[in-house]
Amino acid sequence: MNNNRYKILVIEDESNIRSFAKAILEANQYQVITSDTCQNGIMMFSSHRPDLVLLDLGLPDRDGLEFIRTIRSLQEATPILVLSARTGETDKVEALDLGANDYITKPFGTAELLARVRVALRVSQYSGNPSLSLDGKFFLHDLMIDYDRRIVSISGNEIKLTQTEYNILVLLAKHTGKVLTYAFIIREVWGPSDDGGVKKLQVNMANLRKKMGIKPGDNRYIINELGVGYRMCEE
Amino acid sequence: MNNTHKVRDAFFTFSTLIILLFFNIWMQEIFDTKTLIPMIFVLGVFLVSLKTQGYFWGITASLLSVLAVNYAFTYPYYAFDLISPECVASAVVMLLVAILTGTLTTQIKRQEKIKAETEKERMRANLLRAVSHDLRTPLTTIYGSCSAIIENYDTLHKAQQLKLLGEIRQDSEWLIRMVENLLSVTRIGGKNVEISKLPTVLEELIDAVLVKFHKRCPDQQVQVDIPEDFISIPMDAMLIEQVLINILENAVDHAKGMTELKLTVTTENALALFCISDNGCGIAADRIDRIFTGYLDQEIVPADGRRSNMGIGLSVCAAIIKAHGSEIHAGNNETGGASFYFSLELES
C-alpha cells in the first residue's frame, strides 16, 4: 500500500514549518521525505524520485530558484510547488517562469496547502494530453468547453467568443488550477515574437469576463493573481 | 535638483543687486546725499545671504556691492579706485555681514532638519512601541494556550482543547494581518523611495479584494458599483489591495449597526475616485481628525490596548495613498455611517 501513495519531497530549512507540513501531508495519506538544504534536496530528488516537490525559496546554501533551474534542466516534469515568504510579485513570476507549477505565500493554511498539492498532482498526471482525459470536453460548474467543436457555453447557452478569447480560455482550461503568468499566456496565444504586451491580454480578459457574465468577487471560473497572471479554478 | 537651486540663487542674487543699484541711483537724485547707499547695499547682501544656499552667493553679492559703490557712488565717479582704505574697509564690513548671515541661516536650516528628523524618529519609536505592545497580547494567548494543552494534555477535555486551539488560530490570524500591514509600511520605505506602479485593471483589483475579504469575513456582503469600461490604473496593486481590505475590515470591526457596506469607484477627468461607505455608527467627532495618524501619535499605549489594529490599518492606508501621490479622507455621511475616499490617477 505504501507504494500507491504519492511521495512528496519537502525542501525547507525552518524545522517547524517542515514538521507541520509533514504532519498535514502524512495525515492526508501522502508519503513525505524532507530536506533542509538545496544541495541535499537535489540529491534526494534523484534518489527518491518524488511525485511532487514543496520548495522554500530562502534556503541557507543556495537560492531555491537554483533547484527549479537544475531540475528543469534535467528535463524532469515533476511538479514543483513554491512556498514563498517573499511578497513581491517578481519573485513569484520568476519562479513560475523558471518552471515552478504554483506558489503558496507564507503564512498558509492547511486547506490551501492540500488543495494546491491535489491540483498539482492531478495536473501532472494529465500533462501529456489533457483534452483526451476529459473526453474532448471541459466542465467547470455550468461552464462547458467543447474542444472538438470549439464551442463554449454556460448553462447550455452558447457564448460567442473571438478566436483570441477562445484560445486564452482553452489555454487556462488546459492548465486548470495552475497560475499562468502574463508572459506565458502571451507567448502561447500570440506567439513568441509578439510585443503587444500585457495590455492586450488584459483587454481580452475583460471582454471574456463580460461575455461570461463574471462580476467582481464572483470567482467561479477564473482567478486573478494580481501582477502575476490568471488561474482557472479547479472545482 | 542642485542645478535648479543654483540657477534660482544666481537669479535672485543678480536681480536683487540690479534693483538696488537703480534704487540707489534714484535715491541719490531725490535726496541728493550718499549716506543711504552703503546701508541699502548692506541690506541687499543680507537678503541674498538669507535667501540663498551656502556662503557663495552672499560673498559674491558683498564683493559686487563693494565694486558698485566704488564705481558709481564714490569719487572718482564711474571709475574703480580699489586701493583706497575706505573701499577696503567697506569690503570687509560687507563680507562680514555676508558670512555671519550665512552662518546664521545655515544653522537655522540645520536645526529645522534635525527637528524633522526627530519628529520622524519619534513617530517610528511610537509605531514600534505600539506594535510591540499589540503583538504581545496575542502572543501571550498563543503561548499560554499551547502550554496549557501540552502540560494538561490528558486532563483537558477534547472540547476544551479545541476551544484553546481555536483561539490560538484566531490570534495567529490577527498576527498575520498585523504583519502584512507592517510589511506594507516597509515596502513604501523612506520618503524618497518611489513605489513601483504597474498598470492594473480596476475590475481585477476589485475582484481580488473581494475574494480576499470574503475569506476573512464570509458573512459580510459588499455592494460593488464600478464602471463597465476597461479601466487601467498605474499602482502598486498589492498595496492598494491592502488599503481597500483594511478599510472594509475596519468597517466590519467598528461600524456598529452596519447593514450596508458599499464600494464605489467612479471616474472623473483623469482620476478614479474610490469610495467605501457604510451605514453604521459613524466616526466619533473627537477621533475624526486623527483617525489616520492616531496610531502613530499616541504617546502612551492604553493598558489594554487590545485589538487596536484599526489604528495601524488606517495609518498604513494613509501612508500607501500618500506614496501614490494622493490623499485619503474620512467623513461621516449625512444619512449616517462613515465614508472613506481617495483618488488615483488613471493611465494616460
HADDOCK unambig.tbl for C-alpha pairs under 7 A between the chains (distance, minus, plus):
assign (segid A and resid 206 and name CA) (segid B and resid 230 and name CA) 6.94 0.50 0.50
assign (segid A and resid 216 and name CA) (segid B and resid 203 and name CA) 6.26 0.50 0.50
assign (segid A and resid 216 and name CA) (segid B and resid 206 and name CA) 6.09 0.50 0.50
assign (segid A and resid 216 and name CA) (segid B and resid 207 and name CA) 4.19 0.50 0.50
assign (segid A and resid 217 and name CA) (segid B and resid 207 and name CA) 4.48 0.50 0.50
assign (segid A and resid 217 and name CA) (segid B and resid 210 and name CA) 4.84 0.50 0.50
assign (segid A and resid 217 and name CA) (segid B and resid 211 and name CA) 5.44 0.50 0.50
assign (segid A and resid 224 and name CA) (segid B and resid 204 and name CA) 6.10 0.50 0.50
assign (segid A and resid 224 and name CA) (segid B and resid 208 and name CA) 6.33 0.50 0.50
assign (segid A and resid 226 and name CA) (segid B and resid 205 and name CA) 6.96 0.50 0.50
assign (segid A and resid 226 and name CA) (segid B and resid 237 and name CA) 6.77 0.50 0.50
